[in-house]
Amino acid sequence: MKQRRFSICLFLLLGVAVAAQGQRSLRLSLQRAIEMANDSSLSAFRYQNMYLSGYWEYRTYKANRLPSLTLNLTPAQYYRYITQRYDSENNVDVYREQQMFSATGGLSLAQNFDWLGGTFYVDTQLDFMRNFGDTKSTQFSTVPFRIGYQQELLGYNAFRWDKKIEPLKFEKAKKQFIYNTESVSEEAVGYFFQLAMAQADYNLAKDNRESTDTLYAIGVQRHKIAAISQADLLTLKLDKVNARNTLRNAEIALKKAMSALATFLNLDKNTYIELVLPSRPGHIEISADDALVLARENNPTYLEQRQNVLEAEREVDRSKKESRFNASFNASVGFNQVADNIGAAYKDLLQQDLVSVSVSIPLIDWGVRKGKYNMAKNNLNVAKIAARQEEISLEEDVMVTVSDFNVQQDLVSSAEEALELAELAYDQTRRRFIIGQADINSLTLSLNRQQEAQKNYIGALQNYWLNYYKIRKLTLHDFESGFSLADHFDFDRGTYR
C-alpha cells in the first residue's frame, strides 16, 4: 500500500505560503490529538471545572460533619431612645430618656449528630452593659460554660438523607469526569478524521488534476493522429476543467477542517497541521455481556438515576413529616452570673438549666401539606420510571456500539484490501491508456474506484476509533489493556496515569 495511507503530509499544501507567513506547523498523531484535547481544549476546561464544583460540594458536606467553632462578637452597641417606665411614687407610667452602651462576645462549639438529626453544642458568653443618664450603672453577665442538645423529635432529618446522597453524588461526579474525558477523546477523533478525510479529498483532487492534465495532453497528440475521436478529446478536456474546480473546493474544505481541529485543540486557527494516520488496529474481541456488566458498574448514568430516586424519596419523607404535627426538643445545663465587675461575674456561679419541648400542630391549611405530599409521591414514581428508561436506553446503546465495533474491525481489513486492489487496478489501467490499450471510460471508472476506496479506508478507520472510544466512555473500561479507567485516572490533573 502506498505510504499516503499511513501518513497524510499536508506540507504539499501551500508550502511556499506557509514558509512566507511563518505559520506554526504541528505533526499530529491520533493519540497526540486526544492528549492535547484532554489537556488544552475548552471542553476539557469546562469538564474540569464541573468536577471541581462537585468536589468542593462534597468537601463542604464532609466539613459539615465535623465540629464547628464559631466566635460571635458585637464589639460595640449604643442606644439612645425614649422608653416607657413605671413611676412607683406617683403610680403612673412615664417616658424617660435612656442611654446604654453594650458589648457581647461568645464562643460556640457545635457538632451535628447524623443519626438523630440533632446538634450538640458547647458555648460560653460574656455580656457588658453600661447605662447613662440620671442613674448610671455597669454590669457584666457571664455564661462561663454551657452544654446542650437540640433536635426535631418527629420532623425531617436532613443529616440522614445527606449521608445517603452526598457520597453518591461525589462518586457520580468522579465517574462523570472520566465519562466527559472520554467524550472529549471521542470528539477529538471526529475532528481528526474530518481533517484526514478533507486531506484525502485534497490529495485525490490534486492527483486527479495532474492526471487529467497529463491525459489531456496525451489525448491531444493522439487526436492529431486520429487515434481518438473528437468526442473523447472533449471528454478529456471536460475532466481537466472539472478536476481543477474540484481541487479548489477541496482546498477550501481542507482549510476549514484544519481550522476546526486547531480551534478545538485551543491552538491558533491558522496552525498548519500534519496528520499521521493510525495504523491498522489490532483485533479486540469485546463481549456484549461483559460490556453491559461494566456499564452497570461504572457508567455515571446509573449513579445519576439512583441519585434522582433518592432525592425524590427525600422529598416524600420531608413532605410527609411536614404534613403532620412537629415537636422539637432543646436541653442545656451550664452556669451564669451577673456582677458589677468582670472578676465577680466569674465567682459564685449559679446553675443555669433549660429543658424545652415545643409542638407545632397544623389545624387548617386547606390541603396544602397533603398536596405537597401527593406531588412528592408522584415525582418519585416519575423518577423511578425515568431511571428505568435511561437504563434501558443505555443498555441498548452499549449493545449496538459493541456490535458495530466488532463488525468495524473486519471492515477495516476489507477496506485496506480494497484500497490495495483499487490502486493497483488504476495504475495498470492508466498505463494501458497511455499506450492506447484502454479507453477513456475504463480509465475514469478505475480512477473513481480508487478514490472511493481511499475514502472508504479512512472512513473505516474513523468509525473504528469512534466506536472504540464510545465503548470506553460507556463502560469506563479500557478493553485493550483490561483495566478500569477509574483505577488509572488522576483526578487532580484530569488525565490517565
SULRASUL-V504486 format. One record per pair of residues at least 6 apart in sequence whose ideal C-beta (glycine too) atoms are under 6 Angstrom apart, sorted by the first residue. I is the first residue (numbers start at 0). GAP is how many residues later the second one is. D is the distance in whole Angstrom. If there is no record, write none. Layout:
I/GAP/D ; I/GAP/D
//
This chain:
0/419/5 ; 5/271/6 ; 6/269/5 ; 7/188/6 ; 7/191/5 ; 7/267/5 ; 9/264/5 ; 17/254/5 ; 22/247/6 ; 22/249/5 ; 23/247/5 ; 24/247/4 ; 25/245/6 ; 25/247/5 ; 26/247/5 ; 27/245/6 ; 27/247/6 ; 28/247/4 ; 29/162/6 ; 29/248/5 ; 32/155/5 ; 32/159/5 ; 33/151/5 ; 33/154/5 ; 35/229/5 ; 36/147/5 ; 36/151/4 ; 36/228/6 ; 37/6/5 ; 37/143/6 ; 37/146/5 ; 39/226/4 ; 40/223/6 ; 40/224/6 ; 40/225/5 ; 42/141/5 ; 43/140/5 ; 46/133/4 ; 47/446/5 ; 50/122/6 ; 50/126/4 ; 53/119/3 ; 57/112/4 ; 60/105/4 ; 66/42/6 ; 66/44/5 ; 67/42/5 ; 68/40/5 ; 69/38/5 ; 70/36/6 ; 71/34/5 ; 72/32/5 ; 73/30/4 ; 74/28/6 ; 75/27/6 ; 76/25/5 ; 77/23/5 ; 78/21/5 ; 79/19/5 ; 80/17/6 ; 81/13/5 ; 81/15/6 ; 82/15/5 ; 83/9/6 ; 83/11/6 ; 84/9/6 ; 84/11/5 ; 85/7/6 ; 86/7/5 ; 98/33/4 ; 98/34/5 ; 99/31/5 ; 100/29/5 ; 101/27/5 ; 102/25/5 ; 103/23/5 ; 104/21/5 ; 105/19/4 ; 106/17/5 ; 107/15/4 ; 108/13/5 ; 109/9/6 ; 109/11/5 ; 110/9/5 ; 111/7/5 ; 111/47/6 ; 113/45/4 ; 113/46/6 ; 113/49/5 ; 115/35/6 ; 116/34/6 ; 116/40/3 ; 116/42/5 ; 117/31/6 ; 117/32/6 ; 117/33/3 ; 118/31/6 ; 119/29/5 ; 120/27/5 ; 121/25/5 ; 122/23/5 ; 123/20/6 ; 123/21/6 ; 124/18/4 ; 125/16/5 ; 126/14/4 ; 127/12/6 ; 128/10/5 ; 129/8/5 ; 130/6/5 ; 137/202/6 ; 138/199/6 ; 139/199/6 ; 139/202/5 ; 139/205/4 ; 140/197/5 ; 141/195/5 ; 141/203/4 ; 141/204/6 ; 142/191/6 ; 142/193/5 ; 143/191/5 ; 144/189/5 ; 144/190/6 ; 145/186/5 ; 145/188/3 ; 147/183/6 ; 147/184/3 ; 148/182/6 ; 149/180/4 ; 150/178/6 ; 151/176/5 ; 152/174/4 ; 152/176/5 ; 153/172/6 ; 153/173/5 ; 154/166/5 ; 154/171/5 ; 155/162/5 ; 155/165/5 ; 160/153/5 ; 163/146/6 ; 164/145/5 ; 167/139/5 ; 168/138/6 ; 171/128/5 ; 171/131/4 ; 171/132/6 ; 174/125/4 ; 175/124/4 ; 177/298/5 ; 177/307/5 ; 177/311/5 ; 178/121/5 ; 178/294/6 ; 181/287/6 ; 181/290/5 ; 181/291/4 ; 182/290/6 ; 184/284/5 ; 185/283/4 ; 185/284/6 ; 188/276/5 ; 188/277/5 ; 188/280/6 ; 190/69/6 ; 190/70/4 ; 190/73/5 ; 192/269/4 ; 193/63/5 ; 194/62/4 ; 194/63/6 ; 194/66/5 ; 195/79/6 ; 195/262/5 ; 196/261/5 ; 197/55/5 ; 197/56/5 ; 197/59/4 ; 199/254/6 ; 199/258/5 ; 200/49/5 ; 201/48/4 ; 201/52/5 ; 203/247/5 ; 204/41/5 ; 204/42/4 ; 204/45/4 ; 205/41/6 ; 207/35/5 ; 208/34/4 ; 208/35/6 ; 208/38/5 ; 211/27/5 ; 211/28/4 ; 211/31/4 ; 214/21/6 ; 215/20/5 ; 215/21/6 ; 215/24/5 ; 218/9/6 ; 218/14/5 ; 218/17/4 ; 221/6/5 ; 222/10/5 ; 231/208/5 ; 234/205/6 ; 257/15/5 ; 258/10/5 ; 261/7/5 ; 261/9/4 ; 262/6/5 ; 282/126/6 ; 283/195/6 ; 283/196/6 ; 285/116/5 ; 285/193/5 ; 287/111/5 ; 287/114/5 ; 290/107/5 ; 290/111/5 ; 290/184/5 ; 291/103/6 ; 291/106/6 ; 293/181/4 ; 293/183/5 ; 294/103/5 ; 294/179/5 ; 294/180/5 ; 297/177/6 ; 297/178/4 ; 300/89/6 ; 300/93/5 ; 304/82/3 ; 304/85/5 ; 307/75/5 ; 308/74/5 ; 308/75/6 ; 308/78/6 ; 311/67/5 ; 311/68/4 ; 311/71/4 ; 314/61/4 ; 315/60/4 ; 315/61/6 ; 315/64/5 ; 318/53/4 ; 318/54/4 ; 318/57/4 ; 319/53/5 ; 322/46/4 ; 322/50/5 ; 324/36/4 ; 325/34/5 ; 326/32/5 ; 327/30/5 ; 328/28/6 ; 329/26/4 ; 330/24/5 ; 331/22/5 ; 332/20/5 ; 333/18/5 ; 334/14/4 ; 334/17/6 ; 335/14/6 ; 335/16/5 ; 336/8/5 ; 336/12/5 ; 336/13/6 ; 338/6/4 ; 397/76/5 ; 400/66/6 ; 400/69/5 ; 400/70/6 ; 403/63/5 ; 404/62/4 ; 404/66/6 ; 407/55/5 ; 407/56/5 ; 407/59/6 ; 410/49/5 ; 411/48/5 ; 411/52/5 ; 414/41/5 ; 414/42/4 ; 414/45/4 ; 417/35/5 ; 418/34/4 ; 418/38/5 ; 421/27/5 ; 421/28/4 ; 421/31/4 ; 422/27/6 ; 424/21/6 ; 425/20/5 ; 425/21/6 ; 425/24/4 ; 428/9/5 ; 428/13/6 ; 428/14/6 ; 428/17/4 ; 431/6/4 ; 432/10/5 ; 475/9/5 ; 475/10/6 ; 476/7/6 ; 477/7/6 ; 487/8/5 ; 487/9/5 ; 488/7/6 ; 489/7/5
//
